[in-house]
Amino acid sequence: MGLIKAGIGALGSTLADQWKEFFYCDALDADVLVTKGQKRISGRSSNTKGSDNVISNGSGIAVADGQCMIIVEQGKVVEVCAEPGQFTYDTSTEPSIFAGSLGKSIVETFKTLGKRFAYGGDTGKDQRVYYFNTKEVIDNKFGTPNPLPFRVVDSKIGLDLDVLIRCSGVYSYKIEDPILFYTNVCGNVEQDYTRDKLDSHLKTEFISALQPALGRLSEMELRPNQILNHTADLENAMNDTLSEKWVKLRGLKIVSVALGSVTLPPEDAEMIKQAQRIAVMKDPNMAAATLVGAQAEAMKTAAANEAGAMNGFIGMGMAMNQGGMNAQNLFAMGQQQAAQQAAQAPSVNGWKCACGTVAAGNFCPECGAKKPEVNSWTCACGASNTGKFCSECGAKKPGEYRCDKCGWVPADPKNPPKFCPECGDPFTDADRK
């Protein structure tokens, strides 16, 4: 038994006269997930009294875009088709599957079901056609009734604290594997299976999966206000979290998540700001600048003191002395810290010694070796030079040999053979370049 595509398996128009029944499903409403296919018998058919749950050999079955059709025989899925077109039900062929846009996963699911039941060549006693809505099911609103914990991490400033957030928005899903959906959710339904029978349960599971999914975003060191810009990452995290319950059990997949808002309690938002301010103060220069600004404000306040400006300045001086640190000390600490970082960082003009140490000066701080000269040459007098003339005796830097005929360069350009091995031309002082 199997499906044969009508345009391929028929010979001309004679196939229409052989079809005893015709199954077709109108466009499924957005709220309908599954519906049972109904026979549409033409006026030429003599099978007007056939059973509703028996598919005659040669019956025509049509599948529209956004639909998946399955044939169930004795409660067992025996055919699957998500490819738009018109097909013929043929009891003489092997089981077939037209996966369409559903991908390879449904093929594997179909294989695990095994072969169909056989009844001595008969079609069996109960055969049904079901149509599944494989379009995106949109506008599923959600909101967190209770705040969810979210870990705010910023390794750059050493920030690591837990806050509470509330989320609201909409999500959409689709039936990715109709076989799993039929097997584990709807079964042999007689009427339409609508989304309201499932949505409340899905919404509860969706909200439960939000917390571990948000944990994945926390590992990316996102702030709560950045979550709205990473909905694609949230969708992937939700599918991973719901994989066992939705994808592998029911054949459902999250298509999109649109967050309307992510809010924090005022005290948690203030806690993050305060932690950021404290982290900024770890930099002595920033702390000094903040202190200078505070001192300037304090001087303005002291000058306007009702008891007299002098009393105000005396009080400000006492407060500064009690603080134990002034701006000059902080700026000095900042300069010292910058100098230490510069000393630890390799110099732009640094060089690597033979012992492995990266040095910035002319001598290695570990073994004392001298920095090697760049493009240096040794004169006949023994002096090491980098220029074109010897700094001791004034002799000109000796040139390297290159054959003036063929351009061949010896392995030791300063000590060539007597003759060029390529062209045989003798090397002379004229060959020095």
C-alpha positions as CSV (number, residue, x, y, z in Angstrom):
1,M,0.0,0.0,0.0
2,G,1.2,3.5,-0.6
3,L,0.7,6.9,-2.2
4,I,1.4,7.5,-5.8
5,K,1.6,11.1,-7.1
6,A,-1.3,11.5,-9.5
7,G,0.7,13.3,-12.2
8,I,3.2,10.5,-12.4
9,G,1.2,7.3,-11.7
10,A,-1.7,8.0,-14.0
11,L,-2.1,7.5,-17.7
12,G,-3.8,10.5,-19.1
13,S,-7.3,11.3,-17.8
14,T,-8.3,7.6,-17.2
15,L,-7.2,7.9,-13.6
16,A,-10.1,10.2,-12.7
17,D,-12.6,7.5,-13.7
18,Q,-10.9,5.0,-11.4
19,W,-10.9,7.1,-8.2
20,K,-13.8,6.0,-6.0
21,E,-13.4,8.6,-3.3
22,F,-11.7,11.9,-2.9
23,F,-10.2,13.4,0.2
24,Y,-9.5,17.1,0.5
25,C,-9.2,19.6,3.3
26,D,-10.1,23.3,3.0
27,A,-7.7,25.9,4.5
28,L,-7.4,25.2,8.2
29,D,-8.4,27.9,10.6
30,A,-5.6,29.4,12.7
31,D,-7.1,27.8,15.8
32,V,-7.4,24.3,14.3
33,L,-4.3,22.0,14.7
34,V,-5.8,18.7,13.4
35,T,-8.9,17.8,11.5
36,K,-10.2,14.5,10.2
37,G,-10.4,14.3,6.4
38,Q,-13.9,13.7,4.9
39,K,-14.8,11.9,1.8
40,R,-16.0,13.9,-1.2
41,I,-17.7,11.4,-3.6
42,S,-18.3,12.6,-7.1
43,G,-21.5,11.9,-9.1
44,R,-19.7,9.3,-11.2
45,S,-18.7,7.2,-8.2
46,S,-20.7,4.1,-7.4
47,N,-19.3,3.9,-3.9
48,T,-21.9,6.2,-2.4
49,K,-22.6,3.8,0.5
50,G,-19.0,3.1,1.5
51,S,-17.9,3.2,5.1
52,D,-16.5,6.6,6.3
53,N,-13.5,4.8,7.8
54,V,-12.4,2.7,4.8
55,I,-10.3,4.1,1.9
56,S,-10.9,2.3,-1.3
57,N,-8.1,1.4,-3.6
58,G,-7.6,4.1,-6.2
59,S,-9.0,6.9,-4.0
60,G,-7.7,10.4,-4.6
61,I,-6.1,12.4,-1.8
62,A,-5.1,16.1,-2.1
63,V,-2.7,18.0,0.2
64,A,-2.5,21.8,0.2
65,D,0.3,24.1,1.3
66,G,0.7,24.4,5.0
67,Q,-0.8,21.0,5.6
68,C,0.4,17.5,6.4
69,M,-1.7,14.5,5.7
70,I,-1.4,11.1,7.5
71,I,-3.3,7.9,6.9
72,V,-4.1,5.8,10.0
73,E,-4.9,2.2,9.7
74,Q,-6.1,0.3,12.7
75,G,-4.8,3.1,14.9
76,K,-1.3,3.0,13.3
77,V,0.2,5.6,11.1
78,V,0.9,4.1,7.7
79,E,1.3,7.1,5.3
80,V,2.7,10.6,5.7
81,C,2.6,13.4,3.1
82,A,3.5,17.1,3.6
83,E,4.2,17.8,0.0
84,P,1.5,19.8,-1.7
85,G,-0.2,18.0,-4.6
86,Q,-2.7,15.3,-5.6
87,F,-2.0,11.6,-4.8
88,T,-3.6,8.2,-5.4
89,Y,-4.1,5.6,-2.7
90,D,-2.7,2.3,-4.1
91,T,-3.0,-0.9,-2.0
92,S,-0.4,-2.6,-4.2
93,T,2.6,-0.5,-3.4
94,E,4.9,-0.3,-0.5
95,P,4.5,2.4,2.2
96,S,5.6,5.8,1.0
97,I,6.4,9.1,2.6
98,F,6.4,12.6,1.1
99,A,8.1,14.6,3.8
100,G,7.8,18.0,2.0
101,S,9.3,20.8,4.1
102,L,9.2,18.8,7.4
103,G,12.8,17.6,7.0
104,K,14.5,14.4,7.9
105,S,13.3,14.1,11.5
106,I,9.8,12.9,10.4
107,V,11.3,10.3,8.1
108,E,13.2,8.8,11.0
109,T,10.0,8.8,13.2
110,F,8.1,7.1,10.4
111,K,10.8,4.4,10.1
112,T,10.5,3.6,13.8
113,L,6.8,2.7,13.4
114,G,7.6,-0.4,11.3
115,K,5.4,-1.7,8.5
116,R,1.7,-1.5,8.4
117,F,-0.7,-4.2,9.4
118,A,-1.7,-6.7,6.7
119,Y,-5.1,-8.4,6.5
120,G,-4.8,-10.9,3.6
121,G,-4.5,-8.1,1.0
122,D,-7.6,-6.2,2.4
123,T,-7.3,-2.6,3.4
124,G,-8.3,-3.3,7.1
125,K,-11.4,-2.3,8.9
126,D,-10.6,1.2,10.1
127,Q,-8.7,3.7,7.9
128,R,-8.7,7.4,8.4
129,V,-7.2,10.5,6.9
130,Y,-6.1,13.3,9.1
131,Y,-4.8,16.8,8.1
132,F,-2.4,18.7,10.3
133,N,-1.9,22.5,10.3
134,T,1.9,22.9,9.8
135,K,1.7,26.7,9.6
136,E,3.1,28.9,12.4
137,V,0.7,29.2,15.3
138,I,1.1,32.8,16.3
139,D,-0.1,35.2,19.1
140,N,0.5,33.0,22.1
141,K,0.7,35.6,24.9
142,F,2.7,35.0,28.0
143,G,3.8,36.7,31.2
144,T,5.7,35.7,34.3
145,P,3.3,35.8,37.3
146,N,6.2,35.7,39.7
147,P,9.6,37.3,39.1
148,L,12.4,35.1,37.8
149,P,16.0,35.2,39.2
150,F,18.6,36.5,36.7
151,R,22.3,36.5,37.4
152,V,24.1,39.7,36.2
153,V,27.7,39.1,35.4
154,D,30.4,41.4,34.0
155,S,33.8,39.9,34.3
156,K,35.4,43.2,33.1
157,I,34.5,45.1,36.2
158,G,34.1,42.0,38.5
159,L,30.3,42.3,38.8
160,D,28.4,39.2,39.9
161,L,25.0,39.5,41.5
162,D,21.4,38.1,41.4
163,V,18.4,40.2,40.6
164,L,14.7,39.5,39.9
165,I,13.1,40.2,36.5
166,R,9.6,40.0,35.0
167,C,9.0,39.3,31.3
168,S,6.0,39.5,29.0
169,G,5.4,39.0,25.3
170,V,4.2,36.6,22.7
171,Y,5.7,33.4,21.2
172,S,4.8,31.2,18.2
173,Y,5.2,27.5,17.6
174,K,4.5,25.0,14.8
175,I,3.9,21.3,14.4
176,E,7.3,20.0,13.3
177,D,6.6,16.3,13.5
178,P,2.9,15.4,12.9
179,I,3.5,11.7,13.7
180,L,4.7,12.5,17.2
181,F,1.8,15.0,17.6
182,Y,-0.7,12.4,16.6
183,T,0.8,9.6,18.7
184,N,1.3,11.5,21.9
185,V,-1.2,14.4,21.8
186,C,-4.4,14.2,19.7
187,G,-4.9,10.5,18.7
188,N,-7.9,9.3,16.7
189,V,-10.0,12.5,17.0
190,E,-13.5,12.6,15.4
191,Q,-13.8,16.4,15.5
192,D,-11.3,19.3,15.0
193,Y,-8.5,19.4,17.6
194,T,-8.1,23.1,18.4
195,R,-5.2,25.0,20.1
196,D,-7.3,25.9,23.1
197,K,-7.1,22.3,24.3
198,L,-3.3,22.6,24.5
199,D,-2.4,26.2,24.9
200,S,-2.8,26.6,28.6
201,H,-0.5,23.6,29.3
202,L,2.0,24.8,26.7
203,K,2.1,28.3,28.3
204,T,2.8,26.8,31.7
205,E,5.7,24.8,30.3
206,F,6.9,27.8,28.3
207,I,7.1,30.0,31.4
208,S,8.8,27.2,33.4
209,A,11.5,26.9,30.7
210,L,12.1,30.7,30.7
211,Q,14.3,30.5,33.8
212,P,16.9,28.0,32.5
213,A,16.8,29.8,29.1
214,L,17.5,33.1,30.8
215,G,20.4,31.4,32.5
216,R,21.9,30.7,29.1
217,L,21.7,34.4,28.3
218,S,23.3,35.2,31.7
219,E,26.3,33.1,30.7
220,M,26.7,35.5,27.8
221,E,27.1,38.3,30.3
222,L,24.0,40.1,29.1
223,R,22.4,42.8,31.2
224,P,18.6,42.6,31.7
225,N,18.1,45.6,29.3
226,Q,20.0,43.7,26.6
227,I,17.8,40.6,26.6
228,L,15.4,42.4,24.2
229,N,18.2,42.6,21.6
230,H,18.9,38.8,21.8
231,T,15.6,37.2,21.0
232,A,17.3,34.8,18.5
233,D,19.5,33.5,21.3
234,L,16.5,33.2,23.6
235,E,14.6,31.2,20.9
236,N,17.5,28.7,20.6
237,A,17.8,28.4,24.4
238,M,14.0,27.8,24.7
239,N,14.1,25.0,22.1
240,D,17.0,23.4,23.8
241,T,15.3,23.6,27.2
242,L,11.9,22.3,25.8
243,S,13.6,19.7,23.6
244,E,12.4,16.7,25.6
245,K,8.8,17.8,26.2
246,W,8.0,19.7,23.0
247,V,10.4,18.5,20.2
248,K,10.9,14.9,21.1
249,L,7.6,14.1,22.8
250,R,5.0,16.2,20.9
251,G,6.8,17.2,17.7
252,L,6.4,21.0,18.5
253,K,9.1,23.7,17.9
254,I,9.4,27.3,19.1
255,V,9.5,29.5,16.0
256,S,9.8,33.0,17.5
257,V,9.8,34.8,20.8
258,A,9.0,38.5,21.0
259,L,9.5,40.1,24.4
260,G,7.4,43.1,25.1
261,S,9.2,44.2,28.3
262,V,11.8,43.1,30.8
263,T,11.5,44.9,34.1
264,L,13.3,44.9,37.4
265,P,12.1,46.0,40.8
266,P,13.4,49.5,41.6
267,E,15.7,48.2,44.4
268,D,17.4,45.7,42.1
269,A,17.9,48.3,39.3
270,E,19.4,50.6,41.9
271,M,21.6,47.8,43.2
272,I,23.1,47.2,39.7
273,K,23.8,50.9,39.3
274,Q,25.5,51.1,42.8
275,A,27.6,48.0,42.0
276,Q,28.7,49.7,38.7
277,R,29.7,52.9,40.6
278,I,31.7,50.9,43.1
279,A,33.4,48.9,40.3
280,V,34.4,52.2,38.6
281,M,36.1,53.4,41.8
282,K,38.6,50.5,41.5
283,D,40.4,52.7,39.0
284,P,42.4,55.2,41.1
285,N,42.2,57.9,38.4
286,M,38.4,57.6,38.2
287,A,38.2,57.7,42.0
288,A,40.4,60.8,42.1
289,A,38.2,62.5,39.5
290,T,35.1,61.7,41.5
291,L,36.7,63.0,44.6
292,V,37.7,66.2,42.9
293,G,34.2,66.7,41.7
294,A,32.8,66.0,45.2
295,Q,35.3,68.5,46.7
296,A,34.2,71.2,44.2
297,E,30.6,70.6,45.2
298,A,31.5,70.7,48.9
299,M,33.3,74.1,48.4
300,K,30.2,75.5,46.8
301,T,28.1,74.3,49.7
302,A,30.6,75.7,52.2
303,A,30.6,79.1,50.6
304,A,26.8,79.2,51.0
305,N,26.9,78.1,54.6
306,E,24.4,80.1,56.7
307,A,26.8,80.1,59.7
308,G,29.4,81.7,57.6
309,A,31.7,80.6,54.8
310,M,34.7,80.2,57.2
311,N,32.8,77.7,59.4
312,G,31.8,75.8,56.3
313,F,35.4,75.5,55.0
314,I,36.6,74.4,58.5
315,G,34.0,71.6,58.5
316,M,35.0,70.6,55.0
317,G,38.7,70.5,56.0
318,M,37.9,68.3,59.0
319,A,36.0,65.9,56.7
320,M,38.8,65.7,54.2
321,N,41.4,65.0,57.0
322,Q,39.2,62.2,58.4
323,G,38.9,60.6,54.9
324,G,42.6,59.6,55.0
325,M,43.0,60.0,51.2
326,N,43.2,62.9,48.9
327,A,43.0,63.4,45.1
328,Q,46.7,63.8,44.8
329,N,47.4,60.5,46.4
330,L,44.8,58.8,44.1
331,F,46.3,60.3,41.0
332,A,49.7,59.2,42.1
333,M,48.4,55.7,42.6
334,G,46.9,55.8,39.1
335,Q,50.2,56.8,37.5
336,Q,52.0,54.1,39.4
337,Q,49.5,51.5,38.3
338,A,49.8,52.7,34.7
339,A,53.6,52.5,34.9
340,Q,53.4,49.0,36.2
341,Q,51.1,47.9,33.4
342,A,53.4,49.5,30.8
343,A,56.4,47.7,32.3
344,Q,54.6,44.4,32.3
345,A,53.3,44.8,28.7
346,P,55.8,44.0,25.9
347,S,57.2,47.1,24.3
348,V,56.3,47.9,20.7
349,N,60.0,47.9,19.9
350,G,60.7,44.9,22.2
351,W,62.9,42.0,21.3
352,K,63.0,38.4,22.3
353,C,66.2,37.1,23.8
354,A,67.7,33.6,23.1
355,C,66.6,32.7,26.7
356,G,63.0,33.4,25.9
357,T,62.6,36.7,27.8
358,V,60.9,39.7,26.0
359,A,63.0,42.7,26.7
360,A,62.5,46.4,26.0
361,G,66.0,47.8,26.6
362,N,69.4,47.1,25.0
363,F,70.1,44.2,27.4
364,C,68.1,41.2,28.6
365,P,67.0,41.6,32.2
366,E,67.3,37.9,32.8
367,C,70.7,36.8,31.3
368,G,72.2,40.2,30.4
369,A,72.6,39.4,26.7
370,K,72.9,42.4,24.4
371,K,70.2,43.2,22.0
372,P,71.2,41.9,18.6
373,E,71.8,44.4,15.9
374,V,69.4,44.6,13.1
375,N,71.0,43.9,9.7
376,S,74.5,44.2,11.2
377,W,77.7,43.3,9.5
378,T,81.2,42.7,10.7
379,C,84.1,44.6,9.3
380,A,87.5,43.2,8.6
381,C,88.8,45.1,11.6
382,G,86.3,43.3,13.9
383,A,83.8,46.1,14.5
384,S,80.1,45.4,14.3
385,N,78.2,47.9,12.2
386,T,74.7,48.6,10.9
387,G,75.4,51.3,8.4
388,K,77.1,51.3,5.0
389,F,80.5,52.2,6.4
390,C,82.5,50.8,9.4
391,S,82.4,53.1,12.4
392,E,86.0,52.2,13.4
393,C,88.0,52.2,10.2
394,G,85.6,53.7,7.7
395,A,85.7,50.7,5.4
396,K,82.7,50.3,3.1
397,K,80.2,47.6,3.8
398,P,81.0,44.6,1.5
399,G,78.3,43.8,-1.0
400,E,76.7,40.5,-1.6
401,Y,77.4,38.5,-4.8
402,R,74.8,38.0,-7.5
403,C,75.4,36.7,-11.0
404,D,75.1,39.6,-13.4
405,K,74.1,37.3,-16.2
406,C,71.3,35.1,-14.8
407,G,70.7,36.6,-11.4
408,W,71.6,33.5,-9.4
409,V,72.4,34.2,-5.7
410,P,74.8,31.8,-3.8
411,A,73.7,30.2,-0.5
412,D,76.4,32.4,1.2
413,P,76.1,35.7,-0.7
414,K,79.4,36.9,0.7
415,N,81.4,33.8,-0.3
416,P,80.4,32.8,-3.8
417,P,82.0,30.0,-5.9
418,K,84.4,31.0,-8.7
419,F,81.8,30.3,-11.4
420,C,78.0,30.6,-11.5
421,P,76.6,27.0,-11.4
422,E,73.6,28.2,-13.6
423,C,75.3,29.9,-16.5
424,G,79.0,29.4,-15.9
425,D,79.9,33.1,-15.7
426,P,82.8,33.9,-13.4
427,F,82.2,35.9,-10.2
428,T,84.2,39.2,-10.0
429,D,84.0,42.3,-7.9
430,A,81.6,43.7,-10.4
431,D,79.1,41.1,-9.3
432,R,78.9,42.7,-5.8
433,K,75.6,44.4,-5.3
